[in-house]
Amino acid sequence: MDSHYHQLCAEERACIMQMTHQGLSLRHIAAVLRRAPSSISREIRRNTIAVATVPYDAAAAGCQARQRLRQPRRPRKLQAHSAVFIVVTDLLRQGWSPQQIQGRWTL
């Protein structure tokens, strides 16, 4: 299995929807899609509407996933080109680990 996460495509979401309606287990769905059971569980948990009569809807799940991608990321703790940023990048180039830098200076 890859160590890099690949998002579910529309076809996989449709398969998840069909198989959950058939009452198949998460592990069975994961085996069919060649995904980790935790990925299937997370997908269903994140994209199920609690008050809906349909427990999992593939189209709604795709829309929600796209909305999450559009959300802005958190701002950086270190502002680019600040004095601390320059020191940290210099130490990283010298071979210091982030843990060593953090132990030396609390940012």
N, C-alpha and C positions, 0 to 999 in steps of 0.2 A: 504494500500500500504506500502511496506517496506520502511524504511528510508535508507536502504543500496542499492546502485546502483548495478544492475546486467547488464553486457554488453549484447548487442543483440547477439543472436546466428545466425548461417547461415540461418536457416529456417525462422527466423523473418525478416532478411534482404531480403530474397527471396519474402516473403509476401509483404514487403514494396515495392519492385520493381514491383511486379505484380499489386498491388493496385494503385500505382502512375500511371502506364501505363493505367489503367482503368479509371483514372481521379477521383478517390475517394478522399475525403477530408482528411486532416491530423487527424482531430478529429475522423473520422470514422475508419481510420487505427489504431489509438491509442486505440479505444474502442475494436476493434477486437483482437488486440494483448495484451490487458490489460496493456497498458503502458501509461505514461503521454504524452499528445500531444506535450509538449516541447521536450521530448526525441525523438519523431519521427521527429519533425522539425529540431532538432539539427543534427540527423543522416543524413537526406537528405542534409542539408546545408553543413555539413562537407565533405560529400563524393560524391558530384555531381561535375562532370567535366564540366566546363563552355563551352568548345568548342565542346563537344561530341554531337552526334546526339541523344544518349540515355541519358535522364536526370539523372537517378539513376541506377547504376549497382551494384547488390548485391555482386558479386565476387570482383569487384574493391574496394567496401566499406570494405569488410572483410580484404583485403590486406592492405588497408590504416590504418585500426584500429590496426592490428598487428604491423605495422611499428611504430605507435604512442606508443605502449606499450614498444617497444624496445629502445626508446630514453632514454638517461641517464637523471636522475633527477638532479635538481639544487643542487649545493653544500650547505651544511648546513651553517647557519650564525655562529653557535657556533661550533668550532672544538672540537671533543671529547677529554676529559681529559685535556683541557686547564684550566687555573685558573678561568675564567669566567664561563665555563661549570660546573665546580665543585661547585661554589657558587650557580649558578642557580638550579642545581639538588638538592642541599642541601635545598634551600628555598622551592622548590616544595615539597620535602618530609616533610617539616615542616608545610605544608598546605597553603603556599602562593599561590595566583593565578598568572597566567602569567601576568595579567594586573597590579597587585601589584608590581611584580618584575620589569616590564617595567617602571612603574612610579617612582620606586626608582632609577633604573640605566638605562641609555640610552645606549643600546649596539651598 
